[in-house]
């Protein structure tokens, strides 16, 4: 059989033992739906611009990107996929980190907390913010250390997750310093966080212009529409069933949506990537255990999200 409804990585699992098929279903899979596609294309453009300008400095028109969305909207999935596509490199003389990633804590305080959080991506001793309090390390020293690390590791793009935690005391100073570090290091930054990040960036128009929020980088909740059905079709290609389940059909997509929807407070049903993926994994495992050749309607009805 050709299994045209499956992608190349999933086809080998159709005839595997049940345990291996279930393991594959439980694995995290990335679906290239429209907004994710556009985010990855823009990130690739930014990443490759730094490569093309490696010998002549930081181009004036080079931009970063800001990715925003509520919890579960798929921000982390996009970041992980881009990092997978541009994984770390080992060279005889250095370890290369083309893409860096750090996560701000809700307890960060001021510029030292910011630099400490970013340095944690590289396992630097200054990542221990508590130890910084006991040492006479200045902000300038931290900035110099970070810039040195970024250059030494050949970082070409840096994700700063949970960027909303930059809000608080001295946030204007934090934004100014972050912009300065980006320009000096020649490394574009990608702030990632909840929608309130947009308000933070508005405090510094230059940083907002360097790291714009695009329409496609605003990851909204899904309604029962074409975007939702597109994702279902893409995700089905990762489910190792011998026959197509047609999850993106009008009838089944509505039944799935009814299972995963929640209210936004205005009695409008919607859902997000996290809820949908969790539900599809549960439904798939049930169908596999019942030796179904595809996901049946009874499998969907039997699962509570």
C-alpha positions, 0 to 999 in steps of 0.5 A: 500500500502507498499510504498517501495520507501519511508522511514519509517518517510515519509510513514505517510505523504502520506495520510496527508492533503496537507499543512502537506505534503508540510511542510514535503517536505520543512523540511531539510532531510539528505541523507546518500550518500557515502561520507557522510556515510564515514564522519559520520563513521569516526566521530563516530570512533573518538567520541567513542575513547574518550569514551573508553579512558575516564579513561586513558587519551588521546590516542597517536593515536587518530585523528580528521578530517578535512572536506572541500568543497566549499559553498553548498557542504554539510559540514554543513549537515554532521555536523548537522546530527552528532550533531543530533545523539549525542545531548546534555544530561541533568544530575542532576549535569551538562549539557553535550555537547558531541559534541561542535560547533563553527563558526569562524568569518571573523573578528577574530584577533589572539588567543583571537579571536579564543578562544572567538569564541570557547567559544561562543559555550557554551554561556560563557561571554568571547565569547564577543570579544569586552568586552575582549578588555576592560578587562585584560584577558590573552591568558593563562586565555582564554585557561584555561577557555576553557579547564575547560569548555570542561571538565565540559561539557564532550565535546567529539568532537568539530567542528570548522566551517569556519576554513579558517578565522584562516588565517591571522595575527599570523596564525602560533601561532593560529595553535600551540595554537589550537594543544596545547589546543586539546592535553591538553583538550583531545578533538579532533577537526574537522576543517570545511571550504572551500578548502583553509583550506588544505593550512592552515593546511600545515603550521603545519604538526602535526596539519594536522596529527592530523586532516587529510583531507581524500578523503571522507571528501573532498566534491566536486561538483557533476557531472551527475554521479552515486554519483548524482543519488545515492543522488536523489534516497535517497532524493526521499524516503523523498518525500510523493508521493504514487508512485515512481518518479524514479528520479534517472533513467537515463532520469530524472536524466539528466533532473534534472541535466540540471536544477541545473548545473552551470559552473566551469569556464571551461565549465564543468557542475556541481552542489552541494547539496544545488542547488539540494535540493532547486530544488527538494523541488520546484518540489515536492511542484508543483507536490503536489499542482497539485495532482500528485501521483508522480513527472512528467517530466512536473513538472521538466520542469516547475521549474527554479532553 
